[in-house]
Amino acid sequence: MDFLAKAETFVRIVEAGSFSAAGRSLGLSLAAISRQMAALESELDAKLLLRTTRSLHVTDEGRRFHEHASRLLRDAEAARASVRPEGAIAGNIVVSASVTLGILRIVPSLPKLFATHPALELTLRLEDRSADLVSEGVDIAVRAGLDLPDTTSLVGQSLASFARVLVASPAYLRKHGTPRSIAALAEHRAILGLDSSGSWSFVEAGTARSVTMSAQLRVGTLLAVRSAALAALGLAILPDFVVAKELSERSLKALLPTAELAPVSAHALYRVENRGSARIDAVVRHLRASVPMVHAGVE
């Protein structure tokens, strides 16, 4: 195996914190990872890693090599890109995104991404959980409504900010009545996410107000919340990109227009070692252009 491939394996081991996690991200067996590291250390005549059954320690030589190897991998990618037609972007990118954002905003935009970068390959994982970028081999994580992690090991780029809307179906409102105030919401059932506390916060006439909702139904995705609202199972708060079509078609109705809800932000996260990667930059640029909704010609 060539030196660059072994260097990449070493970098993945350091980033993942274990041989097994690096093997999963690279699709290699533990035995193959071990053989590569033994060959690399023999070639360099240096001990890069100290490994026990319970821990992995990077030696001083390993830390110095990791710094150079990371730069070498970035330079190798840039060198490959430089001789492709018009600096074409190629290779596979693993993107993890929430189910709703992926289905409604990312997947419909992919024809434009592939038309611009026909040699690019994308593995799109749709999952409503926070993927571990290192141990799971994820290049870019796209998430909405979550705080950015407080770490210097990840880079976060803002993609979009979506307004949120309180909605209900006409059938639900005919049966249960239309709430006219924030306080009146407590008399209604809510459709909530699995991790929701049930506390809904608004700002009305400059004053913060909140109400605690009871839920007969909790579901795991925003698409399911929307489906439940359409089925007249209760009130729901959803980002505008999730209910834009339904509001236009009047299958859902927006409630309490003077009560403002905090917007939800979407971000792209990637490992700091990938800063400057041509493939990462190309995908993030595409996401920043395609994920936001456009209202009256203004994002």
ABEGO torsion letter per residue (X at the ends): XBAAAAAAAAAAAAAAGBAAAAAAAAGBBAAAAAAAAAAAAAAAGBBABBBBAABBBBBAAAAAAAAAAAAAAAAAAAAAAAABBGGBBBEBBBBBBBAAAAAAAAAAAAAAAAAABAABBBBBBBBBBBBBAAAAGBABBBBBGBBBBBBAABBBBBABBBBBBBBBBAAAAAAAEBBABAAAAAABBBBBBAABAGBBBBBBGGBBBBBBBBBABBBABAAAAAAAAAAGAEBBBBBAAAAAAAAAAGABBBBGAABBBBBBBBBBBBBAAABGBAAAAAAAAAAAAAABBBBGGBX
